[in-house]
Structures are given as C-alpha cells and as structure tokens.
Amino acid sequence: MEHTQTPALVICGHGMVAQRLLEQLVATGHPFSRIVVFNGEPFAAYNRIQLSSLLANQVRESELELKPRSWFRQHKIEVYNREPVTAIEPHQRRVTTASGRTLAYHTLVLATGASPSRLGLPGEDLDGVMTFRDLTDTRTLIHRAQTHRRAVVIGGGFLGLEAAEGLRARGMDVTVLHRSGHLLNRQLNPAAGELLKHQLQQRGLTVLTGTEPTALLGKHQVRAVQLSDGTVLATDLVVLATGIHPNKALAEAAGLACNRGVQVDSQMTTSNPHIHALGECCQFQEHTFGLVEPGYEQAAVLAQHLCQVSGNPGFTPGEIATRLKISDLPIFSCGPITPGPHTETIEWQDYAQAVYGQLLVEHNRLTGAILLGDTSSAPWYSELIRSGTDISRYRDTIAFGKPYCDAAA
C-alpha cells in the first residue's frame, strides 16, 4: 500500500470534466501536495465532442488531446491510465485500483462518467453490434467502415445522428432508426425535426422515424435488424445510440447515497463529506447531466470549494442550451420546445434554405428557442432565456435578431 503524509486528492476518471477540474485547481492555487488521477481508459483526457469529427475524417486523432504530458509533469499531477478504481473504503479513506494498488486519500472525487444504455434486444451480443461513446469505439468504427458497406444506427438523438453522419462520410450506406415521430425529439419540435430529416436524407442518409427494432439477427456476426412492423433490414454493423446511464456502481458499493446517479449537494459533495462527484455520474436534486457544459460549471464550483474560496455560490442548474452541427447544419435549442397554455409562439421557416426558428414567449419574457440552419442569434436568445429579460420593447422584431432590434430601438 502507498502511504502519504500529506493531503492527497484522488480523482476517479479522466474525462473532459475531470480535466477541467484539474485546470481550475491549478489556476486557483489548490492546497494539495499530491494529485493522483486513476483513469479506466487507455488515454488521458481528450475532446469527446470531436469524436464525431474524427469519425467523419474531419480532424486527426492528435487534435483531440486536451493537454500534453508535459502539462501534468509541470503541475505534479500523476495520471494512471488503464487503471480504474475498483473499490472505495470511506472509513479508511482509501481506494483500490484494478491493478491491486491501494492509496489513501484526503479528498476523493468521482468523475466516472456514464455508460451507453442497452435495449435488451435479442442479438445485442453479436459481433458488429457497437456503441459510439469513446475513442476506442471510434477507432473500431473507423476500421469497420473500411471493410463493411451497410450500417444501421438505432437512435435519432444527437449522438446517433453524429455516428450516422460519420459513417456515411466514410462511405457506408447508413439507415437511422428512431422510435419517436421526429429526430432530436428532446431538442426540436416536429416541424424542425421534419426539416432536419429532409436535409439528412438529401445528404444520403436513410431515416426511419416512428420505428423501433425488435431483434438483431445473425449467428455470430450481426446480419440484419428486424423492425416492429416485421420489416428486416440487412446490415453489416449496428450502432446503439439510445442514451446513457450514470456510472454509480462504485459509489453504491461504497455506501454513498445514490438515486439515478451519485447524489450531491450544491458544492458537489456526496453523502460522505470527503467524497465529491461531478459530471455525468452525479445527480443534483432531480437532475442528471449528459452534456459537458454543466459539468464544466460543476468543476468550477468544486475547485472553489476545494480551494476554500470565499463567496462560492454553489452549483445551480439552469436552462442548458444545446448547440451542435450535423452534416454542417447548425442546430440550437434552449428551454421548452412546446408551448404551454399561456405561451405565445413566434415561428418562421425557409424550407428551401433549410432555415427554421421558433421562439416561445410568456409574460414578455423569452422562455424557449429552437433554431435550425441559421443559429447566429443563439447566444442572444440563450442570454435572454437565462436572464428573464423583459422583451416587450422589441417583442415584434425579436425574430430578426439582436442587431436589428438594437438598430430599431
């Protein structure tokens, strides 16, 4: 067992949020004489957001690196890849890793992320059935795209659409299956989802909405997908992109309070005062987090807490804006996507130019926005939603964007 006479910070996991925490600690001036990161992946933290661009052959793998090895040496941060923590003993304040290493900690941070959800379909264990979650998955998909022709992606959320577009860019014939009636149903309304579907089909994807699989067929290798209406789609590859669930097993085994994720307070502290959690593995009140932006906010809060910065307001989840680009088509969504009983709706569409917008207004305040094709006003709309600004003086021109409204004021 390794012993340390000085306070040690141990971090379980090394994704983008854990790396942001490290950077915030370094910038703030942390009190720890030793920081140790145990990472289950073979690679130090990298830009997961760019995995879809890597799959589509738009960036090189080297461009995903967040910090060079020299940065960790410079700041005396020890990173152990391929060595996840397998057990926590809160009363002894020590962890055990997959290699059998044990290490005492002063403070422990769980940043264990999330895992892809499975559907429980017959045939999910066949060769050629994959997820699209990390760099290892992406490498495998790139390799298979070189030797296979057809792919089926199950899930029409942003991860599924990014996987589908990446494989199409690699030359595969790709079909997307989505159970909901329209794509990105958590971010877009039916009108925007239908326009997105049309644009993706124009680019060469096959998109089947209102459809779900019942079985994956094959003896050893997946050969087809059977649909609920009895249709059978021949394929060489199936990508499951049907959501994620927080990795909470390590915390549960240690006796920490968990619900859907590891429960934390506004300072990202778990039910044990020496253990914290952040990112996709944690749950604050009823919220869990699948996007990186709230994880970055949590990292800033936790860094201030660990560095004992006064006036730390704590973490408060707000309206999370989703900004993404699929097949060079920019998309923005913030706030609710469907109007309530007292909501005014402002809507515009240019089908030929693949442009769509919807704004939701209640009591002269912007509450929701959807933009497709032209997202230049997205930062302004996002700020109006977050701040609750009274928009009555430019209510009639808000659809034209901030420059127009400023000029008309």
N, C-alpha and C positions, 0 to 999 in steps of 0.2 A: 504493500500500500504506500502511496505517495503522501507525505506529510508536508504541511506548510505552516510556518509560524506567523505568517502574515495573511491578512484577509484575501481570500481568493474568490473571484467571480467566475462561476462556471455557467456557460451557455450551452443548452442542448439544441442543436440545429444551427445551420448557417445558410439561411436563405436571404432574400433581399431585405427583409425587416430586421433580422438579426444583424446583418451588416450595417444597416442604418443605425441601429442601436450602438454598435461599436464606434462608428464615426461620431455620433453625438456624444458618447462618453469621452472620446479623445478631445473633441472640441471644447467640452465643458470643463475638463480637468477632473477626472474621476479619482476616487480615493483608493483604488485597488492597486496593490503592488504586483498582482498576478491576475491575468485574464486567460481562461482556458475555454476553447470552443471545441465541442465534440460534434462532429458532423457525420450523418449517416451516408451522405452522397460521396462519390469519389472525387468531387470537385469542390473547391472553395466557392463562396457565393458568386453567383453570376446573374445576369439580367434575364430573368424568366420571361419578361414581357417580350423580349426579342426572339423567343424560341420559334414563334410563327414565322418571323422574317428569315430565320435560319433555315427552317423547313422549306420556305419558298425560294431559297437560294438568293436572298437579297442582302444578307450580311454573312461575314465569315465567323466561325466559332470563336476565334480570338477576340472579336469585338464584344463578346458577351461578358468578358472579365470586368468585375467592378473595381477591384484593387489588385495591384501586383503583389507578389510575395514580399517584396521589399517593404511594403507599407506595414505589413503585420510584424516583420522583424523590427522595423523602426519604432513601433509602438509597443513592442514586447508582448504581443498577443500570440498565444500558442493555438494553432488550429490543427486538429487531428481529423483528417478525412477518413472515410470508410470506418468510422468508429463511433457509432451511436451509443448514447446512454441507454442501458437496458434496465436499470433499477435505481430507484431513489430511496434512501433511508433518511427520512426527515428528522428523526430523533437523534441520529448520529451525525446528521448534516454531511452526508457523503453520497457519492454516486458510484455506480459500477458500469463499465462500458462493455461492449461486445467482445473486446479482447481480454476481458478479465481485469482490466485496470480499475483500481478504486482510488477515489480522490475526494478529500474533504473540501467542503466549500463554506464560505461565509455567506454568500448570496448565490442563489440559483435562479436562472432564467430559462423558462421553457419557450422555445421557438420552434416547435416540432412540426408546424405546418398542418397540412391536410392531405388526405388521400382521395383518389378518384372513387366515386361511387360506382357500384356494380348493379346490374339489373336483376341478377339471379336467373338469367335465361339459360335454358339447356344449350350446351355447346360453348359457354363462355371460356372454358379451359382449353379450347382448341388452339393449336398453333396458328398464328396470324390474327388473333384477337388481342388488341392492344389498347393502351390508354395514351393520352398525349399530355404529359404532366411535367416531365423534367428533361434534362439534357440527354440522359440515356435513352428515353423514349424517342426523342427527336432524332438521335443518331440511328436508331433502329428503323424508324420510318423512312429516313433518307435512303438507307440501304435497301429496304424492301421496295421503295419506289423505283429503284434501278432494275429490279428483276420481276416486278409484278405490274399488271396492267389495270386492274379494277379494284376500287375501294368503296366501302360503304361506311359512312360516318353516322353514328347514332347520337343525335343531339344537335339541335339547332340553336344553342346558345353561342356566345361569342367564342368560346374555346373550340367548340365543334366546327364552327364556320371557319375559324383560323386554320384548323387542321385540314379541313376540306380544301380550302384555297391553296394551302401549301402543297398538298399532294397533287392538286390539279396543275400547279405551276411546275411540278416535277414531271408532268406528262401523263398522269394517271387519269382514268375515267372514273369520276367520283360522283356518288349519289349520297345526298344528305337525307336522313330520316328524322322527322321532328314530330313529336306527339301532339303538340299544341297546333292550333289552327294557323299560327303565323310565326315567323322566325323572331328570335330575340324577344320572346313574349314578356320577359321581365323588364325589358328596357324600351320596347316600342309598342305602339298601338297597332291594331290590324292594318290600317292604311299604310303606315310606314313599313310594317313587316312585309306587306304585299309588294311594295315598291322595291324593297331590298331583295326579295325573292326573284322578282323580274330581272333585276340587274345582275344577280349572280347567275341566273340561267342564261342571260345574254353573254356572259363570260365563259360559259361552258359547263357549269355545274348542273346536275340534275337534283332538284329539290322536291321532296315529297312531304307535305305538311299534313297534319291530322292523321298521321300514320305511325304505328309502332310495331316493333318486331316481336315475334313470339318464340323464335328459336333460331339458333345459329347451327347450320348444318355442315357436316363433314365427318370423316372418320378420324383422321389425325390433324389434318390441316383444314381450316375453315374454307368452305366452298360456296356457301350460299347463305342468305338471310331469308327466313320465312316471315311474312308480314301477317298482321291480324286479319286481313281480308283474303288470306290464302295465297297471295302472290309470293313467288320465290324469286329473289334477285341473286344471280350468280356473282361471286366476288372472290378475290384472292386475299383480301385484307379487310378487317373490321376494326374501326376505331371507336371506342366507347368514350363519349364526352357528355355524360349525363349528370354532372355536378360533382361536388366534393363533400367530404365529412371531416371535421376536425380530428386530428390525431391526439386523443385524450387518454389512451390506454396506459401510458407511462404514469400520468398523473393519477389516474384512478387507482392503479396498483399501489401508489404511494399514500393513498387515503385522502387525496385532495378533493375538495368539493367540485363535482362536475355535473353538467347537465348535457346539453348538446356539445359543449366544449368545456374547457377548463375555466371555471368561474373566477372572475377577477373584479376588483373594485376600480374606482376611477384612477388610482395610482398604479394599476396593473398588478396589484398584489393578490395572490391566491388566498385560500383559507389558511395557509401557513405564512406567517409574516416574513420568513426568509426566502420564500419562493415566489417568483413572479412569472407571468405568462403574457405573451403578446402575439399578434398576427393571427393567422388562420386557425391556430389551435385553441384560441381563447374565446370566452363568451363574456360580454359585459351586459348586465341586465338581460334583455331578451335577444340581444344582437350577437350574431357571429359575423365573420368578415372574410369575404372571398377576394377582395381587391387589395392592392398594395397601398393605396393612399391612406386609408385609416390605420394600416399597420405602421406607416411612417409617422403618423400623428401619435400613435401609442409609443413608438420608440423615443420620440422627443419627450413625452411625459415621463416615461420610465427613466430616461437618462437624467432628467432634472431631479427626479425622486431619489435616485441612487447617489447623485452628487449633492444632495441636500440643498438644492437651490430654493431659496425662499420665494413665495408667491406662485408656486406651481399650481395652476388651476385644475389640473387633472384632466382626464380624457372625457370628452363628451361627444358621442356620435352625432353627426349632423346629416343633412341630405348629401349623399355620396353621388357625385357626378361620374357618369361613365363616358369616357371618350375612347374611341377605338376606330380603327380603319380596317375595313375588309375589302380586299380587291381594289385598293385605292379609293374606296368610297367612305368618306369620313362620317362618323355617327356620334351623336351626343344625346345623352338622356340624363335628366336630373329631376328628382321629385316624382310625384304620382304621374301615371301615364293615362289614367282615365278620369274624366270629370266627375265631381260629386254633385249633389242636388243644388248647391249654390255656386257652382263654378261656371265662369264664362270661358268659352273656348275660342281662341284665335287660331285659324288654320289656313295654310297656303300650300300649294303643290304645283310643281312644274314637272310633269311626267317625262317629257322629252329630255329635260336636263337632269333627271333623277334628283330633284330637289324637293324636300318636304319639310314642313315645320308645323308644330303645334305648341301653343302656349296656353297654360291654364291659369286663370286669374280668379282670385277670391278676395272680395273686400278691398279692391285696388292694390292687391299685392300678388306678385307672380309666385305661383306655387309649384309649377311644373313646366318642363320644356323638353321637347323632342325635336332634334334637327337631323336631317339626313341629306348628304350631298354638299351642303354649304353650312359649315359649323363656325364661321367667322365670329358670330355673335355669342358663341357658347360661354366664354369667360364672363361676359357681362350678365347674361341670363343667370349663370351659376351664382354670381355675387348677389344679384337681386333676390334670388330664392333664399340664399343663406342669411342675408341681412334683413329680409322682410320689408324692404323699402317701399314706401308709398309711390305707386307709378301713375297716379291719376293725371299728372300734367302731361305725360306722353303716352297715355293709355292707347290712344287711337293710332299711334305711329310706332309702337314698340316692335312690331314685326319687321320694321325696316332696319333695326339695329341701332347701336349707340351713337355712331357719328351722325346719322340722320336726325335722331332725337335731340342731340346736343345742338345741331345747327338750327332745328326748328324751334328750340326753346326760346 
